[in-house]
Amino acid sequence: MAASTNLYELDNAAKIIPASAKGANTRVFRLSCELKENVDLETLQKALDETIEEFPFFNCVLHRGIFWYYLEESNLRAVVEEEHTPACMPLYIPGHKNLLYRVNFYKKRINLEMFHVLADGTGAFMFFKSMVTRYLQFRHNLDENIKPTDDFSVEEKTGDAFGDYYSKQKGLKQLKEMSSTKAYQVSGELDDYLLPHLVEGCVSAGKFLELAHSYNTTVGVLCVAIYIKAVIQGMNRLQKRRHVVVSVPVNLRQYFNSGTTRNFFGVINIDYDPADYNGELESIITPVARDFKEKLSSDSIEKTMNSYAALEHNFGIKMIPLPLKDIGIGFFDRSAKKGVTSSMSNLGQIKMPKEVEDYIEGFSAFMTASSQQVCVCSFKDRMVFGEVSPYKTHKIMLNFFRCLTELGVEVVLSRNDYDEE
């Protein structure tokens, strides 16, 4: 790959990430594709080398500027390796010029890990689906013109959608409101080295959809409602005085016409008072559905998007030197975390070209967090809940899976090698 001098400002969601990548929260996420056959290293390397040419923005390194971080395209080459380290280990090392993504594999599974500065889950999936498609084309001599359905031009992929759609509002006020609530905090025995512990639960997407319909609600609402129930089951009487707040990232591409692979998401907080739980799931579903409807209105979504842009467009903040910004952003991040119990990100149905579908078993996603975060995605009838935390056990997720089993949805569990349960 030829050297390039293209420079990119960080998008608005990415601006807070380098300062908040601390300890267990490496801000690295993992996308996995499980094939029906073992992965071939040489073919995967060839697929990666060709795919990155269509996504040059991902081949950037991160630099510190005077006022903000920025990205620079590089001629570094990502080398595919067989997985031999814990998942989601740090990718950004201050002072080091290194790529912000890695590709590895283990047996039938291909993994893409990426520093959140580059992309959100939806944007990274665009790259990942292209790479997996190209790998299967090479491996099985398929038509070279097969493309994923969300294929866009290089210009569209590298565009900053926050900049395209920002309109001036009092976004900083909303950011302050997001950090004002004091929510119930998840706790547990931390890993001695803060290594990420992964657990994955697989269910039938059709069965889960049937369950959602039986409660006259959506898949997204039901996921959050069952998770809140699982949290409440682990709370004592004193802890139930605190609200359970689930942070839900929202893919803004659903509301604005954008093909960017960069970060383009907002966050809504679903707030539930355990005192309202009467033992029936409906008593959680009803207020959660109401909260979703209110916060996913067009006005609320626009305010959410603009709150991320507020940091960049506020003149006073813009002129503060980066070291002081890092301190301030770190303080805000810690304050905001006090208002959130956990996060649940629903990446939806992953669609692949029909020509390659039969070679794929399924997809999964994981995102690091200081306590825990759940990612949900589906492929055909395989719906996967992936959770990452630095705790040695997965008490809430085990409660979550037990709830599903009690509701008639069978769960198949798997974990990484570092778990002791």
matplotlib code that plots the C-alpha trace (Angstrom):
import matplotlib.pyplot as plt

x = [0.0, 1.4, 2.1, -0.5, -0.6, -4.3, -5.3, -8.7, -10.2, -11.9, -15.7, -17.6, -18.3, -14.7, -13.3, -14.0, -12.6, -8.8, -9.2, -11.7, -9.7, -8.6, -8.1, -10.5, -12.3, -9.9, -12.6, -11.9, -14.7, -14.7, -16.8, -16.7, -17.8, -18.0, -17.7, -18.7, -15.0, -11.6, -10.1, -7.1, -4.5, -3.1, -6.5, -7.7, -4.5, -5.2, -8.8, -7.8, -5.1, -7.7, -10.5, -8.5, -7.9, -11.6, -11.5, -8.4, -9.7, -9.3, -5.5, -4.9, -2.7, -3.7, -1.8, -2.1, -2.6, -2.5, -6.3, -7.6, -6.4, -6.3, -5.8, -3.3, -3.4, -0.4, 1.4, 1.4, 0.1, -2.1, -0.9, -3.4, -2.4, -3.9, -5.4, -3.1, -4.0, -7.1, -9.8, -10.1, -6.6, -5.6, -5.0, -4.1, -0.8, 0.0, 3.3, 3.3, 2.5, 0.4, -2.8, -6.1, -7.5, -6.4, -7.6, -7.1, -8.7, -9.2, -10.3, -13.6, -13.9, -12.6, -12.3, -12.0, -11.0, -11.1, -10.5, -13.7, -12.0, -12.3, -15.9, -19.0, -20.3, -22.4, -19.5, -17.0, -19.5, -19.4, -15.7, -16.0, -18.7, -16.7, -13.6, -15.5, -17.3, -13.9, -12.4, -15.2, -14.9, -11.2, -11.7, -14.5, -13.9, -17.1, -18.0, -15.6, -18.4, -20.4, -20.7, -22.4, -25.7, -24.4, -21.5, -20.7, -18.1, -14.8, -15.9, -19.2, -17.4, -14.9, -17.4, -18.0, -21.8, -21.8, -20.4, -22.8, -25.9, -25.0, -27.3, -26.6, -28.5, -27.7, -26.0, -23.8, -26.8, -28.0, -24.6, -24.8, -28.2, -26.9, -24.5, -26.9, -28.6, -27.1, -27.9, -27.4, -23.8, -22.8, -20.1, -18.2, -14.7, -12.5, -9.9, -6.5, -5.2, -8.5, -8.6, -11.9, -14.2, -16.5, -19.8, -21.9, -25.5, -27.1, -30.9, -33.4, -34.1, -37.5, -38.4, -37.3, -39.4, -42.4, -41.8, -41.7, -44.9, -46.6, -45.9, -47.0, -43.6, -40.4, -37.2, -35.2, -37.6, -37.8, -34.0, -33.7, -36.7, -35.4, -32.0, -33.5, -35.3, -32.0, -30.3, -33.2, -32.9, -29.3, -30.2, -30.8, -33.5, -31.2, -29.8, -33.4, -33.6, -31.4, -32.8, -31.6, -30.4, -29.5, -27.6, -28.7, -26.6, -28.7, -27.5, -28.1, -27.9, -31.5, -32.5, -30.1, -29.0, -25.4, -23.1, -20.2, -18.2, -17.1, -18.9, -22.4, -24.5, -26.3, -27.1, -30.4, -30.7, -33.6, -34.4, -36.4, -37.3, -37.2, -40.0, -42.3, -41.5, -44.4, -42.9, -44.4, -42.3, -45.1, -44.5, -41.0, -41.9, -44.6, -42.4, -39.4, -41.4, -42.7, -39.1, -38.0, -40.8, -40.2, -36.4, -36.5, -38.7, -37.2, -36.7, -35.0, -32.7, -31.6, -30.8, -28.9, -26.8, -26.1, -25.0, -22.0, -21.2, -21.5, -17.9, -16.4, -18.5, -18.3, -15.6, -14.5, -13.9, -12.3, -9.5, -8.5, -5.2, -5.5, -3.9, -6.5, -9.3, -8.2, -8.6, -12.0, -13.3, -12.0, -13.9, -17.1, -16.8, -16.5, -19.5, -21.6, -20.8, -22.4, -25.6, -25.6, -26.0, -24.9, -25.1, -26.9, -26.2, -28.5, -26.7, -29.7, -29.9, -26.6, -27.2, -24.8, -24.9, -26.9, -23.9, -21.9, -24.6, -24.3, -20.7, -21.4, -22.7, -23.2, -21.9, -21.3, -20.1, -18.5, -17.6, -15.3, -16.6, -15.4, -18.2, -20.1, -21.7, -24.0, -24.1, -26.8, -26.8, -28.6, -27.8, -30.6, -32.2, -29.1, -29.4, -26.4, -26.0, -22.3, -21.2, -17.8, -16.8, -13.6, -15.5, -14.6, -18.3, -21.3, -24.1, -26.4, -26.0, -26.6, -29.8, -30.7, -30.2, -32.2, -35.0, -35.0, -35.1, -38.0, -39.8, -39.4, -36.3, -33.5, -30.0, -26.6, -23.8, -20.1, -17.3, -13.6, -10.8, -10.3, -13.6, -13.7, -17.5]
y = [0.0, 3.4, 5.9, 8.6, 12.0, 12.1, 13.5, 13.2, 15.0, 12.6, 12.5, 13.9, 10.6, 9.6, 12.7, 11.4, 7.9, 8.2, 9.9, 7.3, 4.2, 3.2, -0.1, -2.8, -0.3, -0.5, 0.9, -2.1, -4.1, -7.4, -8.7, -12.5, -14.6, -18.4, -20.4, -24.0, -24.9, -24.0, -20.7, -20.6, -18.0, -17.2, -16.7, -14.5, -12.3, -11.9, -11.0, -8.4, -6.9, -6.3, -5.2, -2.5, -0.8, 0.0, 1.2, 3.4, 5.3, 2.1, 2.0, 5.1, 5.8, 8.2, 11.3, 13.9, 17.5, 20.7, 20.8, 17.5, 14.0, 13.3, 10.4, 9.9, 7.3, 5.0, 2.4, -0.1, -3.5, -5.5, -9.1, -11.8, -14.2, -17.2, -15.9, -16.4, -13.5, -12.5, -10.8, -7.0, -6.1, -2.5, -1.2, 2.4, 2.8, 6.5, 7.4, 4.4, 4.5, 1.4, 0.4, 0.6, -2.7, -6.3, -9.5, -12.9, -16.3, -19.5, -22.7, -21.7, -18.2, -15.0, -12.0, -8.3, -6.1, -2.3, 0.8, 2.7, 5.9, 4.4, 3.2, 2.1, -1.5, -0.8, 0.9, -1.9, -4.5, -2.9, -3.6, -7.0, -8.3, -7.2, -9.0, -12.2, -12.1, -11.7, -14.5, -16.9, -15.8, -16.7, -19.9, -21.3, -19.7, -17.6, -14.8, -11.9, -9.3, -10.4, -7.4, -6.9, -4.9, -1.9, -1.2, 2.5, 4.7, 5.4, 9.0, 7.9, 5.5, 8.1, 10.9, 12.5, 12.3, 14.3, 17.2, 16.8, 16.8, 19.0, 21.9, 24.3, 23.4, 23.4, 20.1, 20.6, 21.0, 17.6, 16.1, 17.5, 16.0, 12.6, 12.6, 13.8, 10.5, 8.1, 4.6, 1.1, 0.0, -3.5, -5.0, -8.3, -9.8, -8.1, -10.0, -9.5, -8.1, -6.6, -9.0, -9.1, -12.1, -13.0, -14.9, -15.7, -16.9, -18.1, -18.4, -18.8, -15.4, -16.7, -17.9, -14.5, -12.6, -14.8, -14.0, -10.3, -10.5, -12.4, -9.4, -7.0, -5.3, -5.2, -7.2, -4.2, -3.4, -7.0, -7.4, -4.4, -5.4, -9.0, -7.5, -5.1, -8.1, -10.0, -7.0, -6.7, -10.4, -9.7, -6.7, -6.6, -4.5, -1.5, -1.6, -1.5, 2.1, 2.9, 3.0, 0.5, 2.6, 0.8, 2.8, 1.9, 3.1, 4.1, 3.8, 7.3, 6.0, 4.8, 8.5, 10.3, 9.3, 8.3, 5.5, 6.4, 3.6, 6.1, 6.6, 7.8, 6.8, 8.4, 7.0, 6.9, 5.9, 3.6, 4.4, 1.9, 2.1, -1.4, -0.4, -0.6, -4.3, -6.5, -9.9, -9.8, -8.9, -6.7, -4.3, -3.7, -3.9, -1.1, 1.7, 0.6, 0.7, 4.2, 5.3, 4.0, 5.7, 9.0, 9.0, 7.7, 10.5, 12.6, 15.6, 13.6, 11.8, 15.1, 16.5, 13.3, 13.7, 17.3, 16.7, 14.8, 17.7, 20.2, 19.5, 20.4, 23.4, 25.1, 27.7, 27.7, 24.0, 24.1, 26.3, 24.3, 22.4, 18.7, 17.6, 19.7, 18.4, 14.8, 15.6, 17.2, 14.5, 11.8, 13.5, 13.7, 10.1, 8.9, 11.1, 9.8, 6.2, 6.8, 7.4, 4.1, 0.5, -1.2, -0.9, -3.0, -2.5, -4.2, -4.4, -6.0, -8.6, -9.1, -9.7, -11.3, -12.0, -15.1, -16.7, -16.8, -17.4, -21.2, -21.1, -19.1, -20.4, -17.0, -13.7, -12.2, -8.9, -7.8, -4.4, -3.8, -1.7, -0.7, -2.9, -4.7, -4.3, -6.5, -6.7, -8.3, -9.4, -12.0, -13.9, -16.0, -17.8, -17.4, -14.6, -14.0, -12.1, -11.3, -9.8, -8.5, -7.6, -7.5, -9.6, -13.2, -14.2, -13.3, -13.2, -10.8, -12.5, -15.9, -14.5, -13.1, -16.5, -18.2, -15.7, -16.6, -20.4, -19.8, -18.0, -21.0, -19.8, -22.4, -20.9, -22.3, -20.9, -20.5, -18.5, -17.6, -19.5, -17.0, -17.6, -19.6, -20.4]
z = [0.0, -1.0, 1.7, 2.2, 3.9, 4.3, 7.8, 9.4, 12.4, 14.8, 14.5, 17.4, 19.1, 18.8, 20.5, 24.0, 23.4, 23.8, 27.2, 28.4, 27.4, 30.8, 32.6, 31.6, 29.3, 26.4, 24.1, 21.8, 20.4, 18.7, 15.8, 15.1, 12.2, 12.8, 9.5, 8.9, 8.2, 9.6, 8.5, 6.2, 7.2, 3.8, 2.2, 5.1, 4.8, 1.0, 1.8, 4.4, 2.1, -0.7, 1.6, 3.3, 0.0, -0.1, 3.5, 3.7, 6.7, 8.9, 8.1, 10.2, 13.2, 16.0, 16.9, 19.6, 18.4, 20.3, 20.8, 19.6, 18.5, 14.8, 12.4, 9.7, 7.0, 7.1, 5.0, 7.9, 7.0, 9.3, 9.6, 10.3, 13.2, 14.9, 18.1, 21.1, 23.5, 25.4, 23.5, 23.1, 24.4, 24.0, 20.4, 21.2, 23.0, 23.5, 21.8, 19.6, 15.8, 15.4, 13.6, 15.5, 14.4, 14.3, 12.5, 13.9, 13.8, 15.8, 14.2, 12.4, 13.8, 12.2, 14.6, 13.8, 16.8, 16.5, 18.6, 18.9, 17.5, 14.0, 13.9, 15.7, 15.4, 12.3, 10.5, 11.5, 10.3, 6.8, 6.7, 8.3, 6.0, 3.0, 4.3, 5.1, 1.7, -0.1, 2.0, 0.9, -2.7, -2.7, -0.7, -2.8, -6.2, -6.1, -8.5, -7.7, -8.2, -5.2, -2.8, 0.5, 0.2, 2.2, -0.2, -0.6, -2.3, -0.5, 0.0, 1.6, 3.9, 5.1, 5.6, 9.0, 9.3, 12.5, 10.7, 7.8, 9.9, 12.9, 13.7, 16.6, 19.8, 23.5, 23.4, 26.3, 28.6, 27.5, 28.2, 31.7, 32.2, 31.1, 34.0, 36.7, 37.6, 40.2, 39.0, 40.6, 39.9, 38.9, 41.1, 41.4, 41.9, 39.3, 37.3, 38.8, 35.5, 34.4, 31.5, 29.6, 30.3, 27.5, 27.6, 24.6, 24.6, 21.4, 20.9, 18.0, 16.5, 15.4, 19.0, 20.5, 17.9, 18.8, 22.5, 21.7, 19.8, 22.6, 24.8, 22.0, 21.9, 19.9, 20.1, 21.3, 24.1, 25.2, 25.3, 27.6, 29.8, 30.4, 31.2, 33.7, 35.3, 35.5, 37.2, 39.7, 40.6, 41.8, 43.9, 47.7, 49.3, 49.9, 46.3, 44.9, 46.1, 43.1, 39.5, 36.9, 33.9, 30.7, 28.1, 24.5, 21.5, 18.6, 15.0, 13.5, 10.0, 10.5, 10.8, 8.5, 5.0, 5.5, 4.3, 6.7, 8.4, 11.1, 14.4, 13.8, 16.8, 19.7, 23.2, 25.0, 28.7, 29.6, 33.3, 35.4, 39.1, 40.7, 43.0, 40.0, 39.5, 40.7, 39.6, 36.1, 33.1, 31.8, 34.6, 33.2, 29.5, 29.6, 31.0, 29.0, 25.8, 26.7, 27.4, 24.0, 22.1, 23.8, 23.3, 19.8, 18.5, 15.7, 18.0, 20.7, 18.2, 16.7, 20.2, 21.0, 17.8, 18.5, 22.0, 20.6, 18.2, 21.1, 22.3, 19.0, 18.2, 21.7, 21.2, 24.8, 24.8, 21.4, 22.6, 25.7, 25.1, 24.7, 28.1, 30.0, 27.7, 28.5, 32.3, 31.8, 29.5, 31.9, 34.7, 32.7, 31.6, 35.2, 36.2, 33.3, 34.3, 37.7, 35.9, 34.0, 35.3, 32.1, 28.3, 25.7, 22.0, 19.4, 16.0, 14.5, 11.7, 9.9, 6.2, 3.8, 0.0, -0.6, -2.4, 0.8, 3.4, 3.4, 4.4, 7.6, 10.9, 12.5, 13.9, 17.3, 18.8, 22.1, 23.5, 26.5, 29.4, 32.9, 34.3, 31.6, 28.2, 26.1, 22.3, 20.4, 16.7, 14.5, 11.4, 9.9, 12.9, 15.2, 17.7, 19.9, 23.1, 23.8, 27.1, 28.2, 31.7, 33.9, 36.5, 37.0, 36.9, 34.8, 37.4, 35.6, 32.2, 33.8, 35.3, 31.9, 30.2, 33.0, 32.4, 28.7, 29.5, 31.9, 29.0, 26.8, 24.8, 24.7, 25.2, 24.2, 26.2, 25.5, 27.3, 26.9, 28.5, 31.3, 33.0, 36.3, 36.5]

ax = plt.figure().add_subplot(projection="3d")
ax.plot(x, y, z, "-o")
ax.set_aspect("equal")
plt.show()
